[in-house]
Amino acid sequence: MEVKLDKTTLPQHQQQVVFQTVVDEEYGTWQEGIYNSRDEYIRIAKGDIYDMWGDVVRWEPAV
């Protein structure tokens, strides 16, 4: 079965978001970053990059 990703559910370009990776999910922690829609990743303040399709398991708009 082929899985098709729905890009309309992603954040807007340069939107600030909170998100979890698999490791964050285990510890119940969240990270905050800025979404880049061109390359589909989230960058956090210290410069680390998380791929939206491979690293991030959930995200929400930052409040």
C-alpha positions in Angstrom: 0.0 0.0 0.0 1.3 3.5 -0.9 1.0 6.2 1.7 0.4 9.7 0.4 1.3 12.6 2.6 -1.2 15.5 2.8 0.9 18.7 2.5 -2.1 20.8 3.2 -1.8 19.8 6.9 1.7 21.3 7.3 2.4 24.7 8.9 2.7 27.8 6.8 6.2 29.0 5.7 8.1 30.6 8.6 5.4 29.7 11.0 6.5 29.2 14.6 5.6 25.7 15.9 6.1 23.4 18.8 6.8 19.8 17.9 7.9 16.4 19.1 10.3 13.9 17.8 10.2 10.2 18.8 12.7 10.9 21.6 10.7 13.9 22.8 7.5 11.8 22.8 9.2 9.2 25.1 10.0 11.9 27.6 6.9 14.0 27.1 8.9 17.1 26.0 8.3 19.6 23.2 10.7 21.7 21.2 10.0 25.1 19.5 11.1 26.1 16.1 10.4 27.8 12.7 9.0 25.7 9.8 10.6 26.1 6.4 8.0 25.0 3.8 10.5 25.0 0.8 12.6 22.3 2.3 10.1 20.9 4.8 12.0 21.1 8.0 11.9 22.8 11.4 14.9 24.7 12.6 15.3 25.3 16.3 17.1 28.3 17.9 20.4 26.5 18.4 20.4 25.7 14.7 19.4 22.0 14.7 17.2 20.9 11.8 14.4 18.3 12.0 12.9 16.8 8.8 9.1 17.1 8.8 8.7 13.6 7.3 11.4 11.7 9.0 12.0 13.3 12.5 8.8 15.0 13.6 5.9 12.9 14.9 3.6 15.8 15.8 3.4 19.5 15.7 1.1 22.4 16.8 1.2 26.1 16.1 3.1 27.9 18.8 1.0 30.1 21.1 
